[in-house]
């Protein structure tokens, strides 16, 4: 592999904490791109059965799981 950094992606989780049955997250070259994508897509992901997400750099969790549900 010639890239110096691992791609960023979201692990999409269902309400039981397992992998959601939806298309996987695309890979992004930066954390900012990944976070922008989530900001645009979170409602659609929620409608598709995604309950929470974890941000990964390569296979390393950066943060999460983070709920997609509104907090009151």
PERA-V57142 format. One record per residue. N is the residue number from 1. RES is the residue in three letters. PSI is psi in degrees with one decimal (NA if undefined). OMEGA is omega in degrees with one decimal (NA if undefined). NEAR is the number of other ideal C-beta (glycine too) atoms within 12 Angstrom. Layout:
n & res & psi & omega & near
N & RES & PSI & OMEGA & NEAR
N & RES & PSI & OMEGA & NEAR
This chain:
n & res & psi & omega & near
1 & UNK & 131.3 & -176.1 & 7
2 & UNK & -12.8 & -180.0 & 4
3 & UNK & 141.6 & 179.2 & 11
4 & UNK & -14.2 & 177.5 & 8
5 & UNK & 148.1 & 179.6 & 15
6 & UNK & 149.4 & 178.0 & 20
7 & UNK & 149.1 & 176.1 & 24
8 & UNK & 142.5 & 176.6 & 32
9 & UNK & 165.3 & 177.9 & 31
10 & UNK & 133.2 & 168.4 & 40
11 & UNK & 120.4 & -175.5 & 33
12 & UNK & 123.7 & -171.7 & 36
13 & UNK & 145.2 & 175.9 & 31
14 & UNK & -175.1 & -175.6 & 21
15 & UNK & -8.4 & 175.7 & 18
16 & UNK & 0.4 & 179.8 & 12
17 & UNK & 4.6 & 178.0 & 17
18 & UNK & 175.9 & 179.1 & 15
19 & UNK & 132.1 & 177.7 & 22
20 & UNK & 147.3 & 179.6 & 27
21 & UNK & 71.2 & 177.8 & 15
22 & UNK & 173.6 & 177.3 & 21
23 & UNK & 142.9 & 179.2 & 16
24 & UNK & 161.0 & 175.4 & 19
25 & UNK & 142.4 & 170.6 & 30
26 & UNK & 165.1 & 175.2 & 18
27 & UNK & 146.5 & -178.9 & 19
28 & UNK & 152.8 & -179.3 & 25
29 & UNK & -16.0 & 178.6 & 18
30 & UNK & 158.5 & 175.7 & 17
31 & UNK & -40.0 & -179.5 & 21
32 & UNK & -43.0 & 177.9 & 13
33 & UNK & -42.3 & 179.4 & 20
34 & UNK & -44.2 & -179.1 & 30
35 & UNK & -36.7 & 176.5 & 23
36 & UNK & -43.3 & 178.6 & 17
37 & UNK & -45.3 & 179.7 & 25
38 & UNK & -39.6 & 178.3 & 32
39 & UNK & -31.3 & 179.1 & 16
40 & UNK & -27.2 & -169.0 & 13
41 & UNK & -4.9 & -168.7 & 24
42 & UNK & -37.2 & 179.4 & 25
43 & UNK & -41.0 & 177.3 & 14
44 & UNK & -41.4 & 177.6 & 17
45 & UNK & -42.9 & 178.1 & 30
46 & UNK & -43.4 & 177.1 & 23
47 & UNK & -28.8 & -180.0 & 13
48 & UNK & 5.8 & 176.8 & 21
49 & UNK & 7.8 & 176.1 & 20
50 & UNK & 127.3 & -177.5 & 35
51 & UNK & -34.3 & -176.5 & 28
52 & UNK & 164.3 & -180.0 & 28
53 & UNK & 152.1 & 172.0 & 38
54 & UNK & 131.2 & 177.4 & 29
55 & UNK & 129.3 & 179.2 & 32
56 & UNK & 141.2 & 166.7 & 26
57 & UNK & 106.6 & -168.4 & 24
58 & UNK & -121.1 & 176.9 & 18
59 & UNK & 7.6 & -176.4 & 13
60 & UNK & 120.9 & 176.4 & 16
61 & UNK & 134.2 & 177.6 & 18
62 & UNK & -48.0 & 170.6 & 22
63 & UNK & 160.2 & -178.0 & 19
64 & UNK & 177.2 & 6.1 & 26
65 & UNK & 145.3 & -178.5 & 26
66 & UNK & 123.4 & -179.0 & 23
67 & UNK & 144.5 & 173.6 & 19
68 & UNK & -3.9 & -179.6 & 29
69 & UNK & 145.0 & 177.3 & 16
70 & UNK & 137.5 & 176.2 & 8
71 & UNK & 134.9 & -180.0 & 6
72 & UNK & NA & NA & 4
